[in-house]
Amino acid sequence: MKRLTFTFDNGPWPGATELLLDFLAERSIKATFFVVGQRLQEPGGIELARRAHAEGHWIGNHTLTHTKPLGEDGGLARVEREIGETQRLIGELSHPSRFFRPNGGGAVGRHLLSTDALSYLESNRYSVVTWTSAPGDWIAPHRPWLAKGIGELDDTDWTLLVLHDRFIAPMLDTLDAFLHELARRGIEIVQELPPACIVIRDGVLTGDKTTFSLADEPGRQAATP
Ligand SMILES: [Zn+2]
């Protein structure tokens, strides 16, 4: 059976995240929220992350400032601030595997992580999470994400979808339509993340690092249990 996992990035976003959490709770859907550290420091931010966690969603780290990708400006001092400071803000809300998702404008590629960022994530035992589908809910006029997202369901047996609290909350009817399409196709919604998207797991490299970082040696492929 085909599967799909929801992730919601760049929040928490007061005024939007609440609506999304209500929508998910009504349908018993569990997701992962990749939060931005600076947004946790805004009024209402940490409370929304706490609510998401209390309702069974997983919380991951999505940098402190969500500015330049760490592959474009990723010296150790910036890496420690972007990742480490956010992890401190997330604190006990963190998933035990310390999920980190680099920002990169929708595309998985070498711009995501510098070699310093890669070794920082390995030595601090993070799990790095990529994605398979980022259909562009953030791109005006926003609603066309739906057709693109449905089209991308054909690309893989286990979709890891990226949407954004801020942009999806004002158009939850599109998310509802998407859910109907998943049901029509018999695609199961799961909270678990597809192993192929966990390119570092608890500090251990499992993917090909040349596909998501500036590291220049080919990545070894760990044996799958
Ligand atoms: Zn992002």
Boltz pocket constraint, residues with backbone or C-beta under 6 A from the ligand:
constraints:
  - pocket:
      binder: B
      contacts: [[A, 9], [A, 10], [A, 62], [A, 66], [A, 102], [A, 103], [A, 104]]
      max_distance: 6.0
